[in-house]
Amino acid sequence: MTQTPDFTVSTHDHPSDAATPFARINGERLRARLAQAAAVQGTELAVIDVRETLAFSAAHLIFSSNLSHNRLELEAVARLPRRDVPIVIVDADETLATGAAARLGALGYTDIALLAGGVQQWQRDGRPVYEGFNVRSKAFAECVEHAKQTPSVDFDSLSNDPTARRIILDSRTHDEYRNATVPGAIHVPGADLVRVVRDLVPDNETTIVVACGGRTRSIIGAQSLIDAGVPNPVYALRNGTGGMRVRGHALEHGASRHARAPSATALSWASAAAAHAIPSAGRIDVQRHDAWRGDPARTLYTLDLRDAVSFGEAHLPGSINIAGGQLIQEIDLHAPVIGARIVLVDDDDLVRARMTAHWLAGLGGFEVALLRYSDVAVTPAASGTVTLTFDIPAHASMTAAELARELATHPADVTILDLSRSTAYRTAHLPGARWLLREDLQSALATIEPTQTLIVTSEDGGLAALAWREWNERHESPDTNTRGGDTRSGTTPQVRVLAGGNRAWVSADLPVERDTPIPVNPFPDVWIGPQARGGDVLAHVRAYLDWEIDLVRQVEHDPDFNALTQMKRINHQ
């Protein structure tokens, strides 16, 4: 394949102006760039929306990925591993874009442009935007159901015939399954369905029903079994557990049933079925993978589809553990670079990898290859997480033990600000800690008495250290000519970081508080699924299901979605 050199947006569109040193690209040019990257001929593109997740979910470009500017440095390195990948920064109206681009530039990214006028200009030009989250994946599943006429059944129909031979398989994550599932359902991650189905259903007559919370994973899971040639009747549970709640059916909580590792007979059937029925994805050996990893012109995502226990024991350095079904469900989160390479690492049977590659081919926009884990020479407990550390002076941090003593002796003199994701904050936070976004830290400091000791924390302390460095740069002491030293100016509080963040506090077995009520109004940094929201949950669920079903109509004539998704290929498989 002839490789085309990466396109540098800064040389092809609006030049920078006095307001920003970064180039600006208009919607027409961005669409052309998307089509070029989606063809997977060596060019790549990352369209990054830097607004908070709640604002992103209200209206965004279907091919964009959400990396909030508040956490940009922490997330970019893992999700945008190539420093010269072409990046287009998107926000509502360019208010946040320049600052976000500067943060990426400080990390070493070199090919950055801004979408001129942001999402608002995109809309004014008559181009479509989408509400919701993981929209590209969800729209794809709706198109699969429409194109392949995936059979579905509602729970009422199942309940009307209690003597029927059937099995219900929940294809979501273990935590979702355990929280609430269809009564009697067995947990089987989506990419494992084909591997274990002949153990769970050894005959050809038992009806198989694949369930999830809404529609996406049940459609993809059911169609996976059908495409693999399972002889049994197979259905997606129409509207999943959300549809059950709307119709007043009780869910099961705390379930722990799960499929065992497949027998040799089941695995033999699955291997033959996947190899025969699923279009072949290219296999590579470890030497080719190493060459890809060292290729400076292409982005590589190495994704290990094995179970978490096996991954934790040993894995390929630099790889990320993700279930195949979750990858399809959340493609924008795990592989935001369009035109990138994806290597799927799996056990020797490669069934999970084949099924996942099957759907990645339909989603479009990637060069996908399979790698047997046994071909890889690894060291135990090799890290698969890419992280950044932000060093700060020793005097600017406080250990968990030191903070606990300070709170015990002078609780009124300590203020704690938590910059964690709101979901982590609600799960557990330091006593009395106040949650806020990183961007609000400077204004929050202005309201705190100079006599206070201010502790900034986050999940592991990384974001808190980064925020401290920003504060420190703004508060150089004129008396000592030092930055952030112990000598106070008398007008600002002493700001220190909790070393190791909340993780260190919890590890020290110190007390935490929890926000148990579900908030009616979501925090700005997260999108919360309809069944996890406060207020009128059933109204949320009804609206969400209607939204999912309508996606197939919304994307029907969207050239951006069609440029990526290989629906013609899906139609003929």
C-alpha positions in Angstrom: 0.0 0.0 0.0 1.4 3.4 -0.9 1.6 5.6 2.1 0.6 9.3 1.7 2.5 11.7 4.0 0.5 13.1 6.9 -1.4 16.3 6.1 -0.4 19.3 8.1 -3.5 21.5 8.6 -1.4 24.6 9.3 -0.4 24.9 5.7 -3.8 24.5 4.1 -6.3 26.7 5.8 -6.8 30.0 7.6 -3.5 31.3 8.9 -3.2 32.2 12.6 -4.3 35.7 13.6 -3.6 38.0 16.5 -5.9 36.1 18.8 -4.2 32.7 18.4 -0.9 31.5 17.2 -2.6 28.3 15.8 -4.0 27.8 12.4 -7.7 27.6 11.9 -9.5 25.1 9.6 -13.0 25.5 8.2 -15.7 22.9 8.1 -15.3 22.1 4.4 -11.6 21.4 4.8 -12.2 19.4 7.9 -14.6 17.1 6.1 -12.1 16.6 3.3 -9.5 15.7 5.9 -11.9 13.2 7.6 -12.6 11.4 4.3 -8.8 11.2 3.6 -8.0 9.8 7.0 -11.0 7.4 6.9 -9.6 5.8 3.8 -6.7 4.5 5.9 -4.0 5.1 3.4 -1.4 6.4 5.7 -2.9 9.7 6.7 -4.4 10.2 10.2 -6.6 12.8 12.0 -7.7 13.3 15.6 -10.7 15.7 16.1 -10.6 16.6 19.8 -13.5 18.4 21.5 -12.1 20.0 24.6 -15.3 21.0 26.3 -16.5 19.4 29.5 -18.3 16.1 28.8 -21.8 17.3 29.6 -21.5 20.2 27.2 -19.9 17.9 24.6 -22.9 15.5 25.0 -25.4 18.3 24.2 -24.1 18.9 20.6 -20.9 17.6 18.9 -19.4 16.3 15.7 -20.0 12.6 15.3 -16.4 11.9 14.5 -14.9 13.9 17.4 -13.6 12.6 20.7 -14.0 14.3 24.0 -10.8 15.1 25.9 -11.7 17.9 28.4 -9.2 20.8 28.5 -9.2 20.4 32.3 -7.6 17.0 32.2 -6.0 17.3 28.7 -2.4 16.6 29.8 -3.4 13.5 31.7 -5.3 11.9 28.9 -3.6 13.0 25.7 -0.4 11.0 26.1 -2.2 7.6 26.1 -4.9 8.5 23.6 -2.8 10.5 21.2 0.5 8.6 21.4 2.1 10.1 18.3 3.3 13.7 18.9 3.0 14.8 15.3 -0.4 13.3 14.6 -2.6 16.0 12.9 -5.0 17.3 15.6 -8.0 19.6 15.1 -9.3 21.2 18.4 -13.0 21.8 18.7 -15.1 23.6 21.2 -18.3 25.6 21.1 -17.0 28.9 19.7 -13.1 28.9 20.0 -13.3 30.1 23.6 -11.4 27.1 25.0 -9.6 26.0 21.9 -6.5 28.2 22.0 -5.7 27.4 25.6 -6.2 23.7 25.0 -4.0 23.8 21.9 -1.3 25.5 24.0 -1.4 22.8 26.6 -1.0 20.1 23.8 1.9 22.2 22.3 3.6 22.2 25.7 3.5 18.4 25.7 5.3 18.3 22.3 2.4 18.0 19.9 3.3 19.8 16.7 0.4 19.7 14.2 -2.5 21.5 15.8 -5.3 23.5 14.3 -8.6 24.9 15.6 -12.0 24.4 14.0 -12.9 28.0 12.9 -16.0 29.1 14.8 -16.3 25.8 16.7 -19.4 23.7 16.8 -21.6 26.8 16.6 -20.2 27.7 13.2 -20.4 24.1 12.1 -24.1 24.3 12.9 -24.6 27.7 11.2 -23.1 26.1 8.1 -25.9 23.6 8.1 -23.9 20.6 9.2 -25.3 18.0 11.6 -24.4 17.7 15.3 -25.4 15.0 17.7 -26.4 14.8 21.3 -25.5 11.9 23.6 -22.3 10.0 24.2 -20.5 7.2 22.2 -22.7 8.3 19.4 -20.7 6.9 16.6 -20.8 3.4 18.1 -24.5 3.6 19.0 -25.4 4.8 15.5 -23.4 2.0 14.0 -25.3 -0.6 16.0 -28.6 0.8 15.0 -27.5 0.7 11.3 -26.4 -2.9 11.8 -29.8 -3.8 13.1 -31.5 -2.0 10.3 -29.2 -3.5 7.6 -29.1 -7.0 8.8 -32.6 -7.1 10.4 -31.2 -8.4 13.7 -34.0 -10.3 15.4 -35.2 -8.8 18.7 -37.7 -9.8 21.4 -39.1 -7.8 24.3 -39.2 -9.1 27.9 -43.0 -9.4 27.9 -42.9 -12.0 25.1 -40.3 -14.0 27.1 -42.4 -13.8 30.2 -45.5 -15.0 28.4 -44.1 -18.5 27.9 -42.3 -19.6 31.1 -41.8 -23.1 29.7 -39.8 -22.1 26.7 -36.2 -23.2 26.5 -34.1 -20.1 26.6 -31.0 -18.5 28.0 -30.3 -14.8 28.6 -26.7 -13.6 28.3 -25.8 -10.1 29.6 -23.0 -8.8 27.4 -22.0 -5.7 29.4 -19.2 -5.2 32.0 -19.2 -7.1 35.2 -20.0 -4.0 37.3 -23.0 -3.1 35.1 -24.3 -6.7 35.2 -23.9 -7.0 39.0 -25.6 -3.6 39.5 -28.8 -4.6 37.6 -29.6 -7.4 35.1 -32.4 -9.4 33.7 -33.4 -12.0 36.3 -31.5 -15.2 35.6 -29.1 -13.7 33.1 -25.5 -15.0 32.8 -22.7 -12.5 32.4 -20.7 -13.0 29.2 -18.7 -10.1 27.8 -19.7 -9.4 24.2 -16.5 -10.6 22.5 -16.7 -13.9 24.5 -20.1 -14.9 23.3 -19.0 -17.0 20.4 -16.2 -18.6 22.5 -18.5 -20.0 25.2 -21.9 -20.4 23.6 -21.6 -24.1 22.8 -20.9 -24.8 26.5 -23.8 -22.7 27.7 -26.2 -24.0 24.9 -25.0 -27.4 23.7 -28.2 -28.1 21.8 -29.5 -26.3 18.6 -33.0 -25.5 19.9 -32.6 -23.4 23.0 -33.3 -19.7 22.3 -30.5 -17.3 23.0 -31.3 -13.8 24.1 -28.4 -11.2 24.4 -29.1 -8.3 26.8 -27.5 -5.0 27.7 -28.7 -1.8 29.4 -30.2 -0.4 26.2 -29.6 -1.5 22.6 -26.0 -1.3 21.3 -24.3 -4.2 22.9 -27.3 -6.5 22.7 -27.6 -5.8 18.9 -23.9 -6.3 18.3 -23.8 -9.4 20.6 -26.7 -11.1 19.0 -25.5 -10.4 15.5 -22.1 -11.7 16.4 -23.6 -15.1 17.2 -25.7 -15.0 14.1 -22.8 -14.1 11.9 -20.7 -16.8 13.4 -23.3 -19.4 12.4 -24.9 -20.3 15.7 -27.7 -22.7 14.7 -30.0 -21.7 17.6 -32.7 -18.9 17.4 -30.8 -15.8 18.5 -32.4 -12.5 19.6 -31.4 -9.1 21.0 -33.4 -8.2 24.1 -35.3 -5.2 22.7 -34.3 -2.0 24.7 -32.5 -4.1 27.3 -32.9 -3.5 31.0 -34.0 0.1 30.3 -37.0 -1.2 28.4 -37.8 -3.6 31.3 -37.8 -0.7 33.8 -40.1 1.4 31.6 -42.6 -1.5 31.4 -42.5 -2.1 35.2 -40.4 -5.3 35.3 -38.1 -5.9 38.3 -34.4 -6.3 37.7 -32.0 -8.6 39.6 -29.3 -6.9 41.7 -26.1 -8.4 42.9 -26.0 -11.3 40.4 -22.8 -13.3 40.1 -23.4 -15.9 37.4 -20.7 -15.9 34.7 -19.6 -18.2 31.9 -16.6 -20.4 32.7 -13.6 -20.6 30.4 -14.6 -22.5 27.2 -14.1 -26.2 27.0 -11.9 -27.6 24.2 -15.0 -28.6 22.3 -16.6 -25.2 22.6 -13.4 -23.5 21.6 -12.9 -25.7 18.7 -16.4 -24.9 17.4 -15.9 -21.2 18.0 -12.5 -21.1 16.3 -13.8 -22.9 13.2 -17.0 -20.8 13.1 -15.2 -17.4 13.5 -12.6 -18.4 10.9 -15.2 -19.5 8.4 -17.9 -16.9 8.9 -16.0 -13.7 9.7 -14.0 -11.9 7.0 -10.3 -12.4 7.7 -8.3 -9.7 9.5 -4.6 -9.7 8.9 -2.4 -11.5 11.4 1.0 -10.1 12.3 3.9 -11.5 14.3 5.7 -9.8 17.1 8.4 -8.5 14.7 5.8 -6.7 12.6 4.2 -5.3 15.8 7.6 -4.0 16.9 8.1 -2.3 13.6 4.7 -0.7 13.8 5.4 0.5 17.3 8.6 2.1 16.1 6.9 3.7 13.0 7.0 7.5 13.6 4.5 8.1 10.8 1.6 6.1 12.2 -0.4 5.9 15.4 -0.6 2.4 17.0 -3.1 1.2 19.6 -2.2 -2.2 21.0 -5.3 -3.5 22.7 -5.3 -6.7 24.7 -8.7 -8.5 24.7 -7.9 -11.2 27.2 -9.5 -11.2 30.6 -8.2 -8.8 33.3 -6.6 -11.5 35.4 -4.5 -12.9 32.5 -3.6 -9.3 31.5 -2.5 -8.5 35.0 -0.2 -11.5 35.2 1.7 -10.5 32.1 1.2 -8.5 29.0 2.9 -6.7 26.1 4.4 -3.4 27.4 2.4 -0.4 26.2 -0.8 -2.5 25.6 -4.1 -1.6 27.1 -6.6 -4.1 28.5 -10.1 -3.7 27.1 -13.0 -6.1 26.4 -13.8 -6.3 22.7 -17.4 -5.4 23.2 -16.5 -2.3 25.2 -14.1 -1.3 22.5 -16.9 -1.3 19.9 -19.2 0.4 22.4 -16.7 3.2 23.1 -14.5 3.5 20.0 -14.2 7.3 20.4 -12.7 6.9 23.8 -10.2 4.2 23.1 -9.0 5.0 19.6 -9.7 8.7 18.8 -7.1 8.8 15.9 -8.9 8.1 12.7 -6.7 6.2 10.2 -4.7 4.7 13.1 -3.5 1.1 13.3 -5.1 -1.2 15.9 -3.5 -4.5 17.0 -5.8 -6.8 18.9 -3.9 -9.2 21.2 -5.7 -12.4 22.1 -5.3 -16.0 23.1 -4.2 -18.4 20.5 -7.8 -19.1 19.2 -8.1 -15.4 18.3 -12.0 -15.7 18.5 -12.4 -12.5 20.5 -10.0 -10.7 18.2 -11.7 -12.0 15.0 -15.2 -10.9 16.3 -13.9 -7.5 17.4 -12.0 -7.0 14.1 -15.2 -7.9 12.3 -17.0 -4.9 13.9 -14.1 -2.6 13.7 -14.1 -3.2 9.9 -17.7 -2.0 9.9 -17.0 1.0 12.0 -14.3 2.0 9.6 -11.3 4.3 9.8 -8.7 1.8 11.1 -6.1 -0.6 9.9 -6.6 -3.7 12.1 -4.4 -6.7 12.7 -4.4 -9.7 15.1 -1.6 -10.9 17.3 -1.5 -14.1 19.2 -0.4 -13.6 22.8 1.8 -16.7 22.8 3.9 -15.1 20.1 4.8 -12.2 22.4 7.8 -12.3 24.8 6.7 -10.4 27.9 7.8 -9.7 31.4 5.4 -10.2 34.3 3.5 -7.2 35.5 4.7 -5.0 32.6 2.8 -1.7 32.8 0.2 -1.0 30.2 -0.6 2.5 31.4 1.0 5.6 30.0 1.1 8.4 32.6 2.7 11.7 33.2 4.2 12.9 36.4 4.3 16.6 37.4 7.0 17.2 40.0 6.6 19.9 42.6 8.9 21.0 45.4 8.8 19.0 48.6 7.5 22.0 50.6 4.5 22.2 48.3 3.2 18.7 49.3 1.7 17.1 52.4 1.5 13.4 53.1 -1.8 11.8 54.1 -0.5 11.2 57.6 0.5 14.9 57.9 -2.9 16.1 56.7 -4.7 13.7 59.1 -2.8 15.3 62.0 -3.5 18.8 60.7 -7.2 18.0 60.5 -7.2 16.5 63.9 -5.6 19.5 65.6 -6.7 22.5 63.5 -9.6 21.4 61.4 -11.0 25.0 61.0 -7.7 26.1 59.4 -7.7 23.6 56.5 -9.6 23.8 53.3 -9.6 20.8 50.9 -10.3 21.2 47.2 -10.8 18.0 45.1 -10.2 18.1 41.4 -11.0 14.4 40.7 -13.6 13.3 38.3 -17.0 13.9 39.9 -17.8 10.2 39.7 -14.7 9.4 41.8 -15.5 12.3 44.2 -19.0 11.0 44.8 -17.7 7.5 45.4 -15.2 8.6 48.1 -13.6 11.9 49.1 -11.7 13.4 52.0 -13.9 14.6 54.9 -15.1 18.1 54.1 -13.5 18.2 50.7 -15.2 20.5 48.1 -15.3 19.4 44.5 -14.4 21.7 41.6 -13.0 21.8 38.1 -9.3 22.6 37.6 -10.3 25.7 35.6 -12.2 27.0 38.7 -9.3 26.7 41.1 -7.9 30.2 40.7 -11.3 31.8 41.4 -11.9 29.5 44.3 -8.6 30.6 45.9 -9.7 34.2 45.8 -12.5 33.3 48.2 -10.3 31.6 50.8 -8.8 33.4 53.8 -5.0 33.9 53.6 -4.6 32.2 57.0 -6.0 29.0 55.7 -3.9 26.0 54.6 -5.3 24.9 51.3 -4.9 21.3 50.2 -5.5 20.4 46.5 -6.1 16.8 45.7 -7.2 14.5 42.9 -7.4 10.8 42.2 -3.7 10.1 42.4 -2.4 13.6 42.9 -1.3 14.1 39.3 -3.9 16.7 38.3 -3.6 18.4 41.7 0.2 18.8 41.1 -0.4 20.2 37.6 -2.9 22.7 39.1 -0.4 23.7 41.8 2.2 24.4 39.1 -0.2 26.7 37.3 -1.0 28.5 40.6 2.7 28.7 41.4 3.5 30.4 38.1 1.0 33.2 39.0 2.1 33.8 42.5 5.8 34.4 42.6 6.7 36.0 45.9 8.2 39.4 45.4 9.8 39.3 48.8 11.7 36.0 48.4 11.9 35.8 44.6 10.8 32.2 45.0 7.9 30.4 43.5 5.3 28.9 45.8 7.7 29.0 48.8 6.6 28.9 52.5 6.9 32.7 52.8 3.5 34.1 52.3 2.6 37.4 50.7 -0.3 37.8 53.2 -2.9 37.9 50.4 -3.1 34.3 49.3 -3.4 31.0 51.3 -0.7 28.5 51.5 -1.4 26.0 48.7 -0.2 22.4 49.1 -0.8 19.2 47.2 -1.9 15.9 48.9 1.0 13.6 48.0 -0.5 10.5 46.2 -3.9 12.1 46.2 -7.0 10.4 47.4 -5.5 7.0 46.6 -2.8 7.6 49.2 -5.4 8.7 51.7 -7.5 5.6 51.2 -4.5 3.4 51.3 -3.6 4.8 54.7 -7.1 3.6 55.9 -8.2 7.1 56.7 -11.9 8.1 56.8 -13.8 9.2 53.7 -17.1 10.7 52.9 -19.5 9.6 50.2 -22.2 11.3 48.2 -24.9 8.6 48.2 -27.9 10.5 46.7 -27.9 10.4 42.9 -27.8 14.1 41.7 -30.7 15.3 39.7 -28.5 17.7 37.8 -25.3 15.9 36.4 -21.9 17.3 37.2 -20.4 19.1 34.2 -17.5 16.7 33.7 -19.5 13.5 33.0 -22.3 12.0 30.9 -24.4 9.8 33.1 -26.5 7.0 31.6 -30.3 7.4 32.0 -30.7 4.6 34.5 -28.1 6.2 36.8 -29.6 9.7 36.9 -31.6 11.2 39.6 -35.1 12.6 39.2 -37.6 10.9 36.9 -35.6 7.9 35.8 -38.3 6.4 33.7 -38.6 9.6 31.7 -34.8 9.6 31.2 -34.9 6.0 30.0 -37.8 6.6 27.6 -36.1 9.6 26.0 -32.8 7.7 25.7 -34.3 4.7 24.0 -36.2 6.9 21.6 -32.9 8.7 20.9 -31.0 5.5 20.2 -33.7 4.2 17.8 -33.7 7.5 15.9 -30.0 7.5 15.3 -30.3 5.4 12.2 -32.5 8.1 10.6 -30.1 10.9 11.8 -27.0 9.4 10.2 -28.7 8.1 7.0 -27.6 11.0 4.9 -24.6 12.2 7.0 -21.5 12.2 4.8 -19.2 12.3 7.8 -20.7 9.1 9.3 -20.8 7.4 5.9 -17.2 8.4 5.2 -16.2 6.3 8.2 -18.7 3.4 8.4 -18.4 0.6 5.9 -22.2 -0.1 5.8 -22.1 -1.5 2.3 -19.7 -4.2 3.5 -22.0 -4.9 6.5 -25.0 -5.1 4.2 -23.4 -7.9 2.2 -22.1 -10.0 5.1 
